[in-house]
Amino acid sequence: MSDTSYANRYRNIDFRKYPEKYQIGRGEQGVLIAEPYKSEILPYWKFATPDMAEGSAKKIWQLFKAYGRQGDFVGMDMARKFLQMGFTRSRRYANHASGRKYDPDGNTKPQDENSEASPKAVSARIFYGYYKRAMEDPDYLRMRDEHKAK
């Protein structure tokens, strides 16, 4: 299944009204198109500095737990995807300050020399900690298994 077909299937669906139409997908797939969650979570997603990342990850974690208390697995999974995306995007900018990991010829650029000491690496570690908590959350795991079984 291509990303395009996955994305096209997600457009114009209110997943709060129709949670049965939600497919978990791989990694962060669907994170920027699944509504109404994208609009609820995206304003809080920031990783430019460690302070911003901490505030962002903490707020998204709070949303994750609130969705769980409401029995809203789709919301939990979307919050989990935003935490994962905070980690992966921060890591990309830590590894390559320009955010581009390929040169114009399509070859992988070498990792920046001080990538582990960069503020973005700190942001990545912050998001990763919250992402790992989400992936191990017993309510999330139970609801994920129930959603898959439907």
MIBA-553833 format. One record per residue: residue in three letters; x, y negated, z negated of N, C-alpha, C, O in turn. Coordinates in steps of 0.05 Angstrom, whole numbers, plus 5000, padded with zeros to 4 digits. Atoms other than C-alpha are relative to their C-alpha. Layout:
! residues N
AlaXYZXYZXYZXYZ ...
//
This chain:
! residues 150
Met501750235000500050005000501849755000503649734983 Ser498350244999503149345020499049794980496749804971 Asp500850215018503148734975497749845011496049744996 Thr502150154987498648385026497350134995495449994988 Ser502649885004493148895021499249994971496849954965 Tyr500650025029493648894945499049724994497049694980 Ala500850285005493248134944497349945012495649814999 Asn502650054987487448114993497750124985495550014983 Arg502149885016483448594950499449854975497249874964 Tyr500450145025484348144890498749735004497649624985 Arg501050274995482147494922497049994996495550185004 Asn502850055003475347214903498550204982496150244986 Ile501349825019473947714848500349884972502549804964 Asp499950085028472247494777500350254984498450404979 Phe499449755014475548044738498950014972498850224959 Arg501450005026472147834673497250125005496250274988 Lys502749894994465447994706500250285011498450455006 Tyr499749744987468048604744502650134993504350185011 Pro497449885008473648914703500550275013502850355016 Glu499649744987472449584737501449985027502450185037 Lys498750044974475249294802503049954997504549955016 Tyr497250065005481949144769501750265001501150464988 Gln498049794999487749604787502649894988503449674995 Ile497650105015493949544743502249925019503549715015 Gly497950074981498849544801502850044988503150114965 Arg497349975009506349554796501049734989500549525000 Gly498650245012510149064751498249764998496249774983 Glu501450255002507648364761497949965022496849755025 Gln501850024977503248514821497349894992496149974973 Gly502650135004497048074824499949784979497949664975 Val500050195022499247614768499249715008497949574992 Leu500750274992498346974808497549985017496949775029 Ile502550024985491747144840497650114984495350044992 Ala502249895015487447524789498749804982499949714962 Glu501550205015482247044763497950134982497050354988 Pro499450275009480046774715502649994984503449774974 Tyr497749985018486347004678502449835010503749704994 Lys497850174990491346664724499749714990501649594981 Ser500550285007488145994710500149954970500849734961 Glu499850025029487846134635502850014989503549884969 Ile497349955011495046364626502149835013503949744999 Leu497950144985499046004680500849734988503249674988 Pro499250265012498845314646502050024977503449834971 Tyr498249965023502745604587502650135008504450144991 Trp497749854992507945974628502349815008502249685028 Lys497750184996514645594623502550144990502550284970 Phe497549875008521845824619502549845005504749945004 Ala497850174992526245234637502149984978504549974983 Thr498250025023529345194567499250224980496950314980 Pro500749815021529645684509497749914982495950064975 Asp502250105016525045234468497450025015495350105003 Met502549974984519945214524499250295003496950365001 Ala500649724997520545964534498950114974497050274975 Glu501049905026519446094459497149924997495450084989 Gly502850095003513145664458498250145020495950215013 Ser501649874979510645964523499550294993497250384993 Ala500349715006511946694504498250044976496650224975 Lys501649975024508846584436497049955006495350094997 Lys502750064992502546264466498850235017496550315012 Ile501049784983501846814519499650254982497750404987 Trp500349785019502847334463497449974985495950164981 Gln502550055014497147004425497650065018495650175009 Leu502249944981492747044487499850305004497550415004 Phe500049714998494747774495498550134977496750304982 Lys501449885024492447934424497149925000495450084992 Ala502850094999486047514432498450165020496250245014 Tyr501449834981484247884495499550284989497450404993 Gly500349745013485448534457497750014980496150204979 Arg502150015020480848324400497249985014495250085003 Gln502650024985475448174453499550265016497450285029 Gly500349754984476448874484500449955029499450115046 Asp499550084972478848544548502750105009504749965007 Phe497549894991484049004577501249855023503749815023 Val498950154977484748614642501549764990503749705000 Gly498750245011486447984602502750084987504749944990 Met497549915013491548374561502150075021504449995018 Asp498149924980494748664623501149765015503549755022 Met499050244987495147984657501949854982503949754992 Ala498150145019498347674595502650155000504850034999 Arg497649844999503248254595501649955025504149935024 Lys498650054975504848114668501449724999503549695010 Phe498850275002506147374652502550024982504549884988 Leu497649975016510947584597502250135016504650055014 Gln498049864983514448054645501149805021503649805026 Met499150194980514747504698501849784987503649695000 Gly498350195013517747024647502850124997504849985001 Phe497449865002523247534636501450015027503749935030 Thr498749964973524547684710500849735012503049715024 Arg499350264987524446954733502349874984504149764997 Ser497850115015528846724676502750145006504750015010 Arg497649854993533747284692501149925027503549895031 Arg499150084973533847084765501549744999503649715011 Tyr498750255002535646374747502650014983504449864987 Ala497649965015540746614696502250125019504550035018 Asn498149874982544047054749500849825024503149835033 His499550174977543446534805498749734994496249714997 Ala501150265009542545804783498149885021496349745014 Ser501750114979539445634851497350155001495450055013 Gly502449834998534246184841499950185024498150345028 Arg499849844976536346494906502150224997504450164991 Lys498049795004539547174902501250105026502950275026 Tyr498949924974540847244977501149755014500049535011 Asp499050224984545146815023498449995026496750165031 Pro501650034975542446565090500150255019498350285035 Asp499849764983544747215123498650244988498650465000 Gly501449785013540747645074501750174982500850384973 Asn498249855018546747885034499649914971499149674966 Thr500250065028546347914959502349824991504649894996 Lys497950185010550147334927501150124974499650274960 Pro499049915025554747494869498649854977497749634980 Gln501250125024551947354799501749774991504249784992 Asp498550235010553846684770501850094977501250274962 Glu497949935019560046714726499150004971499750194956 Asn500850035028556846484661497150074995495749954979 Ser502849945000550146804671498950094972496750024965 Glu500949905026549747134602499949784979498449804960 Ala500050225019551146474566498149785008497849594993 Ser501750224990546246054606497549984984496650184972 Pro502650035013539945774575497850185011496150284997 Lys502049824988535946184624500250284990498350434988 Ala499649735011539046824597498750014972497550224965 Val501450015026536546614528497050015004495650164990 Ser502949994994529646484557499250285008497150374999 Ala500649724992529847174589499850184976497950354975 Arg500049835024531447504523497549954983496350144972 Ile502450075015525747134489497550135013496050274999 Phe502349874986520647354542500150304998498050434995 Tyr499849715001523348054542499150124973497850334972 Gly500949915027522248124467497050014998495950214988 Tyr502950005000514947934474498950205019496950345013 Tyr500949814981514148354536500250294989498350454992 Lys499649735012516948964500497950054978496850274976 Arg502149975020512148844442497350065013495850235003 Ala502549954986506348824491499950285011497850425008 Met499949734989508549464524499850224979499150454985 Glu500149805021508749814457497649964982497250124963 Asp502350065017502349514428498050235002497150305023 Pro501849775000497750094407497349945013496250115026 Asp502550064988491449734427500249985031498550085045 Tyr499550014971494349574496500250275012499050335032 Leu499649744989496550284506497450165001496950305021 Arg502549865001489850574485498149895022496950045037 Met501850124980485950074529501050065028499450095047 Arg498949944973490650194588499250295008498450345030 Asp500749734993489450944584497050035005496250175024 Glu502950004995481950834579499349885027497649995042 His500550134974482050364639500850195023499350215043 Lys499149814979486050864680498150235004497750335026 Ala501849774999481151414662497349945014496050125023 Lys502650084988475151024689500050035030498049975042 
//
